[in-house]
Each structure stands twice: as C-alpha cells, then as structure tokens.
Amino acid sequence: MKDMPERFRRLVLTSLSQMRWLLVVAALALVGVTLSSLLAPWPLKIIFDHILLDKPLPEMLGFLDPLFGLGQGVALLIMAL
C-alpha cells in the first residue's frame, strides 16, 4: 500500500502524456471561444454608433474609413456579415 500514490502518479502522468496534443488543442479552442465572446459586442456597437447614429469614427477605428467611404449600406452589410 505504501507505493500506491507512486503508482497512481505514474498512471496519471502516462495518461496525460498520451493525450498531450488533445489537451493543447482543447486549450487553444477554449482561448478562441473566450476571445470571440469578448469581441462579440463590438460589431454591434460600431453599427449602432457609427453607421446608424452617424457618429464620427475615433482614431483607433481609422482603418474602417475606406469601408465607410463605400456608403452606409455597404458598411452595414459588411459589418453585419
């Protein structure tokens, strides 16, 4: 009974090493889902504030100027996609 914790530890480490890549993929998927959940409200904010309410774009969203130059309808369609 004395070496029972050692056997258990070896069993767990062996199982984890066999599934190492699955654990890496699962961790990356979790990070991706978390990031997409955090970014989800931003397209709606841009649509409401800068397309529908016609507020000017802040400097940090300056990369969207060419999109807004195509017209509100096109910008709305692309942001909705």
C-alpha positions in Angstrom: 0.0 0.0 0.0 3.0 2.3 0.5 3.7 2.7 -3.2 0.0 3.3 -4.1 0.4 7.1 -4.6 3.5 6.5 -6.8 1.6 4.1 -9.0 -1.3 6.5 -9.2 1.0 9.3 -10.1 2.7 7.3 -12.9 -0.7 6.2 -14.2 -2.0 9.8 -14.4 1.2 11.1 -15.9 1.2 8.3 -18.5 -2.4 9.1 -19.5 -1.7 12.8 -19.7 1.3 12.4 -21.8 -0.7 10.2 -24.3 -3.3 12.9 -24.6 -0.9 15.9 -24.7 -1.9 17.2 -28.1 -5.6 16.8 -27.4 -5.2 18.9 -24.3 -3.2 21.5 -26.3 -6.0 21.7 -28.9 -8.7 21.9 -26.3 -6.8 24.8 -24.5 -6.4 26.7 -27.8 -10.1 26.2 -28.6 -11.0 27.5 -25.1 -8.9 30.6 -25.7 -10.5 31.1 -29.1 -14.1 30.8 -27.8 -13.3 33.2 -24.9 -11.8 35.8 -27.3 -14.7 35.6 -29.7 -17.1 36.0 -26.8 -15.3 39.1 -25.6 -15.3 40.6 -29.1 -18.9 39.8 -30.0 -20.5 43.2 -28.9 -18.0 45.3 -30.9 -19.5 44.9 -34.4 -23.0 45.9 -33.0 -21.5 48.9 -31.3 -19.9 50.0 -34.5 -23.1 49.5 -36.4 -25.2 51.5 -34.0 -22.8 54.3 -33.1 -21.1 54.9 -36.4 -23.4 53.7 -39.1 -27.0 54.2 -37.8 -26.3 57.2 -35.5 -23.7 58.7 -37.9 -21.1 59.5 -35.1 -17.6 60.1 -36.3 -15.1 57.2 -36.1 -12.4 57.5 -33.4 -8.8 57.4 -34.4 -8.4 53.8 -33.2 -11.0 52.8 -35.8 -9.4 54.7 -38.6 -8.7 51.5 -40.5 -12.5 51.4 -41.2 -12.5 54.7 -43.1 -12.3 53.1 -46.5 -15.2 50.8 -45.6 -17.3 53.8 -44.5 -16.4 55.6 -47.7 -18.3 53.0 -49.7 -21.6 54.2 -48.2 -23.6 53.4 -45.2 -25.5 50.5 -46.8 -22.3 48.7 -47.9 -20.7 49.3 -44.5 -23.8 48.0 -42.7 -23.9 44.9 -44.9 -20.2 44.1 -44.4 -20.3 44.8 -40.6 -23.4 42.5 -40.3 -21.5 39.7 -42.0 
